[in-house]
């Protein structure tokens, strides 16, 4: 796979954001990072990367730029039915049967790490990260996350999607919308990380 210097830089940026945030960057973030004069410049580079098999562009997804692992055999790719989680009942596990609304066929190999379930997003607190009300958020189930990653967290009996920040001994859940306030997790709260956001599917409005 032969890439230009700029294409290689963009690919490394996509991979770094995927590894660091658990989600690929948006096109706008690529434009800003590389100081492109227009979104069309970024789109041309992305199309070239897709043509060379370096990334997969997924239409209809807010962050549909998936770096492809060249050493992954095609036979390892498969589609799996992932549970779509709706309203989470207080006091029950997030994957409890009563919380499941549907099942969606997804290629988990297109995401890293692989998703375990899909959460139906409610609210606009993360629109700055490309996560909108009504979107499907693909979640990798894990109790651990690095500083700055977008997580699904439980505080007492409430589930929220926010960016995780740790400052000293303090834990904060930051929104990506100035209309919402940062949540400071109190020491006496029943707090747990339920999972890591790894992708978004934009639901079409009927």
HUCOR-V432779 format. One record per pair of residues at least 24 apart in sequence whose C-alpha atoms are under 10 Angstrom apart, sorted by sequence separation. I is the first residue (numbers start at 1). J is the second residue. If there is no record, write none. Layout:
i=I j=J
i=I j=J
This chain:
i=10 j=34
i=80 j=104
i=81 j=105
i=82 j=106
i=95 j=119
i=114 j=138
i=115 j=139
i=116 j=140
i=117 j=141
i=126 j=150
i=137 j=161
i=147 j=171
i=150 j=174
i=9 j=34
i=79 j=104
i=80 j=105
i=81 j=106
i=82 j=107
i=94 j=119
i=114 j=139
i=115 j=140
i=116 j=141
i=147 j=172
i=148 j=173
i=150 j=175
i=79 j=105
i=80 j=106
i=81 j=107
i=82 j=108
i=113 j=139
i=114 j=140
i=115 j=141
i=116 j=142
i=148 j=174
i=78 j=105
i=79 j=106
i=80 j=107
i=81 j=108
i=111 j=138
i=113 j=140
i=114 j=141
i=6 j=34
i=78 j=106
i=79 j=107
i=80 j=108
i=111 j=139
i=112 j=140
i=113 j=141
i=155 j=183
i=78 j=107
i=79 j=108
i=80 j=109
i=111 j=140
i=164 j=193
i=77 j=107
i=78 j=108
i=79 j=109
i=108 j=138
i=131 j=161
i=155 j=185
i=77 j=108
i=78 j=109
i=79 j=110
i=88 j=119
i=155 j=186
i=10 j=42
i=77 j=109
i=78 j=110
i=84 j=116
i=85 j=117
i=86 j=118
i=87 j=119
i=104 j=136
i=106 j=138
i=156 j=188
i=157 j=189
i=158 j=190
i=159 j=191
i=161 j=193
i=76 j=109
i=77 j=110
i=82 j=115
i=83 j=116
i=84 j=117
i=85 j=118
i=86 j=119
i=87 j=120
i=119 j=152
i=129 j=162
i=156 j=189
i=157 j=190
i=158 j=191
i=159 j=192
i=160 j=193
i=161 j=194
i=163 j=196
i=11 j=45
i=82 j=116
i=83 j=117
i=84 j=118
i=85 j=119
i=86 j=120
i=87 j=121
i=129 j=163
i=155 j=189
i=156 j=190
i=157 j=191
i=159 j=193
i=160 j=194
i=161 j=195
i=163 j=197
i=7 j=42
i=10 j=45
i=11 j=46
i=26 j=61
i=27 j=62
i=74 j=109
i=81 j=116
i=82 j=117
i=83 j=118
i=84 j=119
i=85 j=120
i=86 j=121
i=87 j=122
i=125 j=160
i=126 j=161
i=154 j=189
i=155 j=190
i=156 j=191
i=159 j=194
i=161 j=196
i=162 j=197
i=10 j=46
i=26 j=62
i=27 j=63
i=80 j=116
i=81 j=117
i=82 j=118
i=83 j=119
i=84 j=120
i=85 j=121
i=86 j=122
i=125 j=161
i=126 j=162
i=154 j=190
i=155 j=191
i=156 j=192
i=161 j=197
i=7 j=44
i=8 j=45
i=25 j=62
i=26 j=63
i=27 j=64
i=72 j=109
i=123 j=160
i=125 j=162
i=126 j=163
i=154 j=191
i=155 j=192
i=7 j=45
i=11 j=49
i=24 j=62
i=25 j=63
i=26 j=64
i=27 j=65
i=122 j=160
i=123 j=161
i=153 j=191
i=154 j=192
i=155 j=193
i=6 j=45
i=7 j=46
i=10 j=49
i=24 j=63
i=25 j=64
i=26 j=65
i=121 j=160
i=122 j=161
i=153 j=192
i=154 j=193
i=15 j=55
i=23 j=63
i=24 j=64
i=25 j=65
i=69 j=109
i=121 j=161
i=152 j=192
i=153 j=193
i=154 j=194
i=4 j=45
i=7 j=48
i=8 j=49
i=14 j=55
i=23 j=64
i=24 j=65
i=25 j=66
i=68 j=109
i=69 j=110
i=152 j=193
i=153 j=194
i=154 j=195
i=7 j=49
i=23 j=65
i=24 j=66
i=68 j=110
i=119 j=161
i=151 j=193
i=152 j=194
i=153 j=195
i=11 j=54
i=23 j=66
i=24 j=67
i=66 j=109
i=67 j=110
i=68 j=111
i=151 j=194
i=152 j=195
i=153 j=196
i=4 j=48
i=11 j=55
i=66 j=110
i=67 j=111
i=68 j=112
i=151 j=195
i=152 j=196
i=3 j=48
i=4 j=49
i=65 j=110
i=66 j=111
i=67 j=112
i=131 j=176
i=150 j=195
i=151 j=196
i=152 j=197
i=3 j=49
i=8 j=54
i=64 j=110
i=65 j=111
i=66 j=112
i=129 j=175
i=130 j=176
i=150 j=196
i=151 j=197
i=2 j=49
i=7 j=54
i=18 j=65
i=64 j=111
i=128 j=175
i=129 j=176
i=149 j=196
i=150 j=197
i=151 j=198
i=1 j=49
i=18 j=66
i=126 j=174
i=127 j=175
i=128 j=176
i=129 j=177
i=144 j=192
i=145 j=193
i=149 j=197
i=150 j=198
i=3 j=52
i=18 j=67
i=125 j=174
i=126 j=175
i=127 j=176
i=128 j=177
i=143 j=192
i=144 j=193
i=145 j=194
i=149 j=198
i=2 j=52
i=15 j=65
i=86 j=136
i=125 j=175
i=126 j=176
i=127 j=177
i=128 j=178
i=142 j=192
i=143 j=193
i=144 j=194
i=145 j=195
i=146 j=196
i=1 j=52
i=3 j=54
i=14 j=65
i=15 j=66
i=85 j=136
i=124 j=175
i=125 j=176
i=126 j=177
i=127 j=178
i=142 j=193
i=143 j=194
i=144 j=195
i=145 j=196
i=1 j=53
i=2 j=54
i=14 j=66
i=15 j=67
i=58 j=110
i=84 j=136
i=85 j=137
i=124 j=176
i=125 j=177
i=126 j=178
i=141 j=193
i=142 j=194
i=143 j=195
i=144 j=196
i=145 j=197
i=1 j=54
i=14 j=67
i=15 j=68
i=84 j=137
i=124 j=177
i=125 j=178
i=141 j=194
i=142 j=195
i=143 j=196
i=11 j=65
i=56 j=110
i=84 j=138
i=125 j=179
i=126 j=180
i=140 j=194
i=141 j=195
i=142 j=196
i=11 j=66
i=12 j=67
i=55 j=110
i=83 j=138
i=124 j=179
i=125 j=180
i=139 j=194
i=140 j=195
i=141 j=196
i=11 j=67
i=82 j=138
i=124 j=180
i=125 j=181
i=139 j=195
i=140 j=196
i=141 j=197
i=11 j=68
i=82 j=139
i=138 j=195
i=139 j=196
i=140 j=197
i=138 j=196
i=139 j=197
i=140 j=198
i=137 j=196
i=138 j=197
i=139 j=198
i=140 j=199
i=94 j=154
i=137 j=197
i=138 j=198
i=139 j=199
i=137 j=198
i=138 j=199
i=139 j=200
i=137 j=199
i=138 j=200
i=136 j=199
i=137 j=200
i=138 j=201
i=136 j=200
i=137 j=201
i=91 j=156
i=92 j=157
i=94 j=159
i=135 j=200
i=136 j=201
i=137 j=202
i=63 j=129
i=90 j=156
i=91 j=157
i=135 j=201
i=136 j=202
i=62 j=129
i=63 j=130
i=90 j=157
i=91 j=158
i=134 j=201
i=135 j=202
i=136 j=203
i=62 j=130
i=63 j=131
i=89 j=157
i=90 j=158
i=131 j=199
i=132 j=200
i=134 j=202
i=135 j=203
i=1 j=70
i=61 j=130
i=62 j=131
i=88 j=157
i=89 j=158
i=90 j=159
i=130 j=199
i=131 j=200
i=132 j=201
i=133 j=202
i=134 j=203
i=135 j=204
i=61 j=131
i=62 j=132
i=88 j=158
i=89 j=159
i=130 j=200
i=131 j=201
i=132 j=202
i=133 j=203
i=134 j=204
i=88 j=159
i=131 j=202
i=132 j=203
i=134 j=205
i=87 j=159
i=130 j=202
i=62 j=135
i=61 j=135
i=61 j=136
i=117 j=195
i=119 j=197
i=116 j=195
i=118 j=197
i=121 j=200
i=115 j=195
i=116 j=196
i=115 j=196
i=118 j=199
i=119 j=200
i=120 j=201
i=115 j=197
i=116 j=198
i=118 j=200
i=113 j=196
i=115 j=198
i=118 j=201
i=120 j=203
i=113 j=197
i=114 j=198
i=115 j=199
i=112 j=197
i=113 j=198
i=114 j=199
i=112 j=198
i=113 j=199
i=24 j=111
i=111 j=198
i=112 j=199
i=23 j=111
i=24 j=112
i=110 j=198
i=111 j=199
i=22 j=111
i=23 j=112
i=110 j=199
i=22 j=112
i=23 j=113
i=22 j=113
i=18 j=111
i=19 j=112
i=18 j=112
i=19 j=113
i=18 j=113
i=15 j=112
i=29 j=129
i=94 j=194
i=93 j=194
i=26 j=129
i=25 j=129
i=26 j=130
i=25 j=130
i=23 j=129
i=23 j=138
i=22 j=139
i=22 j=140
i=22 j=145
i=21 j=145
i=22 j=146
i=20 j=145
i=21 j=146
i=20 j=146
i=21 j=147
i=22 j=148
i=23 j=149
i=20 j=147
i=21 j=148
i=22 j=149
i=23 j=150
i=20 j=148
i=21 j=149
i=22 j=150
i=20 j=149
i=21 j=150
i=22 j=151
i=19 j=149
i=20 j=150
i=21 j=151
i=18 j=149
i=17 j=149
i=66 j=199
i=65 j=199
i=63 j=198
i=64 j=199
i=63 j=199
i=64 j=200
i=62 j=199
i=63 j=200
i=64 j=201
i=61 j=199
i=62 j=200
i=63 j=201
i=64 j=202
i=61 j=200
i=62 j=201
i=63 j=202
i=60 j=200
i=61 j=201
i=62 j=202
i=60 j=201
i=61 j=202
i=21 j=163
i=59 j=201
i=60 j=202
i=61 j=203
i=58 j=201
i=59 j=202
i=60 j=203
i=60 j=204
i=23 j=196
i=22 j=196
i=23 j=197
i=24 j=198
i=21 j=196
i=22 j=197
i=23 j=198
i=24 j=199
i=21 j=197
i=22 j=198
i=23 j=199
i=24 j=200
i=21 j=198
i=22 j=199
i=23 j=200
i=19 j=198
i=18 j=198
i=18 j=199
